[in-house]
């Protein structure tokens, strides 16, 4: 196996680790949004209670107004009754009696309205208690969600540290220039820098490539870049060759392909901001 093929095999493993790191980053970014639903439920329940409390306050004020009006009617009745003892004629007495009757009729309607308001107040107080129960329940659900998110964030952090360490351990084995090229492409191409070439088709952009490019990729002694998407190309079968055992020439791992992950299709994950390539497609040093 050529050195370039060994580097590509290692890059595929590095790419697998970095793609997992991207997935972890996406999950980490999504978790706070999952709490928004629970927080919105708490806010909605609190708003319902606040609205019912405002309605209850208005009912109490209205009841108070009616009670004041009823008191005024009762005071008028008492005043008219007192005046009845002071009048000289029956006509004056009857006029006062009529006023007393009118005030009592009006007061009866007011007292009926007060009773209706008392029933409304009682219903609203029940709704307040019920709403406060909902707020408490939603608050408990939010607390559980916050614990779950906190635990998952901790797991993500631990897994991310482990994956990053695994990736970093692979970096020194790759040619420095090849690694730099890979890193630029990875940032530029949504997390997929190394793709297979199968039946003249690039595994990144899915475009058919010239026979000359295919020949260079299959030859495997130089880094070849897709002329359409600028990704690094490799021939999967070329990575299946076994390297010579120690003592038989160049040192290396046996059967590299057994440990090489398959390249994921383009577009699965978003990547950091693009970094200019600065190198023409095709062959690369």
CORRAQUI-V288439 format. One line per field, one symbol per residue. psi: psi as a letter, one per 20 degrees, with the letter a starting at -180 (. if undefined). burial: b if it has 16 or more other C-alpha atoms within 10 Angstrom, else e. Layout:
BEGIN
psi = ???
burial = ???
END
This chain:
BEGIN
psi = pqhghgggghhhhghgghhhhggggggghhghhhihghhhggggghhgggghhghgghggggggghhghhghghggghghhhhhiiqhqhghghghhghggghhgghggghghggghhggggghhghggghhhgggghhhggggghggggghhgggggggggghggghhhghiqpggggggghggghhlkjohpqqopljppigikqpqqhgggggghgjjqppppigikqpqqoghhiiqpqqqpikcpqrqpmhhijpqqpqqqjhqqrrqqppgjpqrcqq.
burial = beebbbbbbbbbbbbbbbbbbbbbeeebeebeeebeebbebbeebbebbeebbeebeebbeebeebbebbeebbebbeebbeebeeeeeeeebeebbeebeebbeebeebbebbeebeebbeebeebbeebbebbeebbebbeebbeebeeebeebeeebeebbeebeeeeeebeeebbebbbbbbbbbbbbbbbbbbebbbbbbeebbeeebbebbbebebbbbbbebbbbbbbbebbbeebeeeeeeeeeeebbbeebbbbbebeebbbeeeeeeeeebbbee
END
